[in-house]
Amino acid sequence: MVKPKLLIATRSPGKRREIEVLLAELPYRLTFPEEAGLPERPEEEGLESADTFQGNAILKARYFARLSGLPTVAEDSGLEVFSLGGLPGVRSRRFAPVAPMRGDDQDEANNRELLRRLAGAPAHRRKARYRCVVAYLERPDSVPQIFEGSCYGSIAEAPRGAGGFGYDPIFFSDELGMTFGEAPAEAKHRVSHRGRAFRAFAEWILRHAVGS
Ligand code: IMP
């Protein structure tokens, strides 16, 4: 039997690598925007204009479901530092200003900026969590199904490890006792915000959608 397609509405290579592993057991053929014939368009900039992770996840899912006509899953995620009022939060991806013309790396610039803001801060001011909200639409006009995951830790004094992506070298996981940059991929998946949100989604879709 040919597996039905499920569109994963992300263009982030870091997220893609993780989601492919997290959803590997689902009886769906995972497809990504480029492969579904949806090259990037300027209007996608507006898909992260909501002020909550859930709002952004729904905007992305709705947009890609309409364009593709496929069952679509989108996620919005980020890092919240409690002493900074939840920053970088929904602005995690573009937290630091960068000059791409100069070849600046956005992730590295974000990490430097966060370390700068927390320079000299004691442990209690470095506490943080990652959050991930997943929105699933079976059809473009469906009511979105929402799944969430979070994981707690703190911002390290300096980057450690080259694994993962984004803020991982400076996010020290309470559960793993190391940064996500130092953690093997399986360990990150076990405790991460994305692992938790996508496992909740996978459990739900197996119960509600396939063959039901
Ligand atoms: P968005 O969901 O596309 O707006 O971007 C999320 C941003 O949050 C990423 O670009 C990263 O900067 C950060 N982020 C989200 N999840 C992770 C993670 O698992 N590791 C490291 N950074 C993350």
Residues whose N, C-alpha, C, O or C-beta is under 5 A from the ligand:
A	BS01	IMP	E75 D76 S77 G78 L79 V90 S92 R93 F165 G166 Y167 D168
